[in-house]
Amino acid sequence: MASFSVIEHVSVYHGAISKATTERILGAVGRDGSHLLRDSESEANTYRLCVL
């Protein structure tokens, strides 16, 4: 049986991207309230919710 993470199926989840990449993505969208979820760069097994 293959294991999978439910978080990988969440549309706002972007995986292991940097803070700089996050800022570029949200800046390109350019709308207040735009958000995404990414893996934390500093804490294992945690996520960061990033909001413009």
C-alpha positions as CSV (number, residue, x, y, z in Angstrom):
1,M,0.0,0.0,0.0
2,A,1.4,3.4,-1.0
3,S,1.5,6.0,1.6
4,F,0.6,9.6,0.8
5,S,0.2,12.9,2.6
6,V,-3.2,14.5,2.6
7,I,-1.5,17.9,2.5
8,E,-0.1,17.3,-0.9
9,H,-3.7,17.3,-2.3
10,V,-4.5,20.8,-0.8
11,S,-4.6,23.3,-3.7
12,V,-2.7,26.0,-1.8
13,Y,0.1,23.7,-0.8
14,H,3.4,24.4,-2.6
15,G,5.8,22.1,-0.8
16,A,9.4,22.9,-0.1
17,I,9.8,26.4,-1.6
18,S,11.8,29.2,-0.2
19,K,10.6,32.4,1.4
20,A,11.8,34.4,-1.6
21,T,9.9,32.1,-4.0
22,T,6.8,32.5,-1.8
23,E,7.1,36.3,-2.0
24,R,7.4,36.1,-5.8
25,I,4.4,33.9,-6.1
26,L,2.2,36.0,-3.9
27,G,3.5,39.2,-5.4
28,A,2.6,38.0,-8.9
29,V,-1.0,37.3,-7.7
30,G,-1.0,40.8,-6.2
31,R,-4.3,40.6,-4.3
32,D,-4.7,41.2,-0.5
33,G,-5.7,37.9,1.1
34,S,-3.8,35.7,-1.4
35,H,-2.2,32.9,0.5
36,L,-0.3,29.6,0.2
37,L,1.0,26.9,2.4
38,R,4.6,25.7,2.3
39,D,7.0,23.5,4.2
40,S,8.9,25.3,7.0
41,E,12.5,25.9,6.2
42,S,13.6,26.0,9.8
43,E,11.3,23.4,11.6
44,A,11.0,19.8,10.4
45,N,7.5,18.5,9.8
46,T,5.8,21.9,10.1
47,Y,4.2,24.2,7.6
48,R,4.0,27.9,7.1
49,L,0.8,29.8,6.1
50,C,1.9,32.8,4.0
51,V,-0.6,35.6,3.4
52,L,-0.3,38.7,1.2
